[in-house]
């Protein structure tokens, strides 16, 4: 896995939850994985978060570029702020959670012939 797409609201207390879950799955490596998040830029899309994160992750894999991270006041997640940057992205995990307790995850992988 080369990056993770998380809800990442930019609110430290909420981002700690995302960071904690990533830590359980990826261990110490979670702190070094680039994070794709849209929350600080567009707000919380609630039920739409999962589909928007999946689209952002798919575009990142296709273009081999991490999206810019703006308006993030929380340094909890790796790469809290920054410009768009080139990245070698073969696999990206998308993890979406909601206030109602519904959680989903997907792994997007770049096609070998791209």
C-alpha positions as CSV (number, residue, x, y, z in Angstrom):
1,X,0.0,0.0,0.0
2,X,1.4,3.4,-1.1
3,X,-1.2,5.8,0.4
4,X,-4.4,5.8,2.5
5,X,-7.5,7.8,1.8
6,X,-9.2,8.7,5.1
7,X,-12.0,11.0,6.3
8,X,-9.5,13.4,7.8
9,X,-11.6,16.3,8.8
10,X,-8.8,18.5,10.0
11,X,-10.1,18.4,13.5
12,X,-7.5,16.8,15.7
13,X,-9.8,14.8,18.0
14,X,-11.5,13.2,14.9
15,X,-8.3,12.7,13.0
16,X,-6.9,10.8,16.0
17,X,-9.6,8.2,15.4
18,X,-8.5,7.9,11.7
19,X,-4.8,7.8,12.7
20,X,-5.5,5.1,15.4
21,X,-7.3,2.9,13.0
22,X,-4.5,3.2,10.4
23,X,-2.0,2.4,13.1
24,X,-3.9,-0.8,14.0
25,X,-3.8,-1.9,10.4
26,X,-0.4,-0.7,9.2
27,X,1.6,-0.4,12.5
28,X,4.4,2.1,12.6
29,X,4.3,2.4,8.8
30,X,1.0,4.3,9.1
31,X,2.9,7.4,10.3
32,X,4.8,7.5,7.0
33,X,2.1,6.7,4.5
34,X,0.8,9.7,2.5
35,X,-2.8,10.5,3.3
36,X,-5.5,11.5,0.8
37,X,-8.3,13.4,2.4
38,X,-10.9,15.9,1.1
39,X,-12.6,16.9,4.4
40,X,-10.5,20.1,5.1
41,X,-11.1,21.3,1.5
42,X,-14.7,20.5,0.9
43,X,-16.1,19.8,4.4
44,X,-17.8,16.7,5.6
45,X,-19.9,15.1,2.9
46,X,-21.4,12.7,5.4
47,X,-22.8,9.7,3.5
48,X,-21.0,10.9,0.3
49,X,-17.5,10.7,1.9
50,X,-16.8,7.1,0.8
51,X,-17.6,7.7,-2.9
52,X,-15.7,11.0,-3.0
53,X,-12.7,9.5,-1.3
54,X,-12.8,6.6,-3.7
55,X,-12.9,9.0,-6.7
56,X,-10.0,11.0,-5.3
57,X,-8.0,7.9,-4.7
58,X,-8.7,6.6,-8.2
59,X,-7.7,9.8,-9.8
60,X,-4.5,9.9,-7.6
61,X,-3.6,6.4,-8.8
62,X,-4.4,7.2,-12.5
63,X,-2.4,10.5,-12.5
64,X,0.3,9.3,-10.1
65,X,-0.1,12.4,-8.0
66,X,-1.3,13.2,-4.5
67,X,-3.9,15.9,-4.2
68,X,-3.1,19.1,-2.4
69,X,-4.0,19.2,1.3
70,X,-5.5,22.5,2.3
71,X,-7.2,24.0,5.4
72,X,-6.0,21.3,7.6
73,X,-5.4,22.6,11.1
74,X,-4.6,19.1,12.4
75,X,-1.1,17.7,12.1
76,X,-2.3,14.3,13.4
77,X,-2.3,12.7,9.9
78,X,0.8,12.3,7.8
79,X,1.2,15.2,5.4
80,X,-1.3,17.4,7.2
81,X,-0.8,20.3,4.7
82,X,0.9,20.5,1.4
83,X,0.8,21.1,-2.3
84,X,-0.1,18.5,-4.9
85,X,2.9,16.2,-5.4
86,X,3.9,13.4,-7.7
87,X,3.8,10.0,-6.1
88,X,4.4,6.4,-7.1
89,X,1.0,4.9,-6.3
90,X,0.3,1.3,-7.1
91,X,-2.2,0.6,-4.3
92,X,-4.3,3.0,-2.2
93,X,-6.5,1.9,0.7
94,X,-9.8,3.9,1.0
95,X,-11.3,3.8,4.5
96,X,-14.6,5.5,5.1
97,X,-16.3,5.8,8.4
98,X,-19.5,7.4,9.5
99,X,-21.1,8.7,12.7
100,X,-23.7,5.9,12.5
101,X,-21.0,3.2,12.8
102,X,-21.0,2.1,9.2
103,X,-17.5,1.6,8.0
104,X,-16.1,0.4,4.7
105,X,-12.7,-0.1,3.1
106,X,-11.5,-0.8,-0.4
107,X,-8.1,-1.3,-2.0
108,X,-7.6,0.4,-5.4
109,X,-4.8,-1.0,-7.6
110,X,-3.2,0.5,-10.7
111,X,-3.4,-1.7,-13.8
112,X,-0.1,-3.3,-14.7
113,X,-0.3,-2.0,-18.3
114,X,-0.7,1.7,-17.3
